[in-house]
Amino acid sequence: MVVLGIVLLIIGLVVASLKILLWIGIILIVVGLVVNLLPIGGTRRRIY
């Protein structure tokens, strides 16, 4: 998801008329980083 966001960000920067791709790329990068960094679903491992 982060890689796709970076690709869309680059395309949005290269093609000036496609500003929507720039914003979609930024959103995908942010969402991808949040999903990767935050544990979702309580996947904490207990160590006894």
C-alpha positions in Angstrom: 0.0 0.0 0.0 2.9 2.3 0.8 4.6 1.5 -2.5 1.4 2.1 -4.4 1.1 5.4 -2.7 4.6 6.4 -3.6 4.0 5.5 -7.2 0.8 7.5 -7.4 2.6 10.4 -5.7 5.3 10.4 -8.3 2.8 10.2 -11.1 0.8 13.1 -9.6 4.0 15.1 -9.4 5.1 14.4 -12.9 1.7 14.9 -14.6 0.6 18.3 -13.3 -3.0 17.9 -14.5 -3.5 14.8 -12.3 -3.6 16.4 -8.8 -6.1 13.9 -7.6 -3.5 11.1 -8.0 -1.1 13.2 -5.8 -3.7 13.4 -3.0 -4.6 9.7 -3.3 -0.9 8.8 -3.1 -0.5 10.9 0.0 -3.5 9.3 1.7 -2.3 5.8 0.7 1.1 6.4 2.2 -0.3 7.7 5.5 -2.9 4.9 5.8 -0.3 2.3 4.9 2.1 3.5 7.5 -0.6 3.6 10.2 -1.7 0.1 9.3 1.9 -1.2 9.4 2.9 0.5 12.6 -0.2 0.0 14.8 -1.1 -3.5 16.0 -4.7 -4.2 14.9 -6.9 -6.8 16.4 -5.1 -7.2 19.7 -2.2 -9.3 18.4 -0.2 -8.8 21.6 1.9 -11.9 22.5 2.1 -12.7 26.1 5.4 -14.0 27.4 5.3 -16.0 30.6 
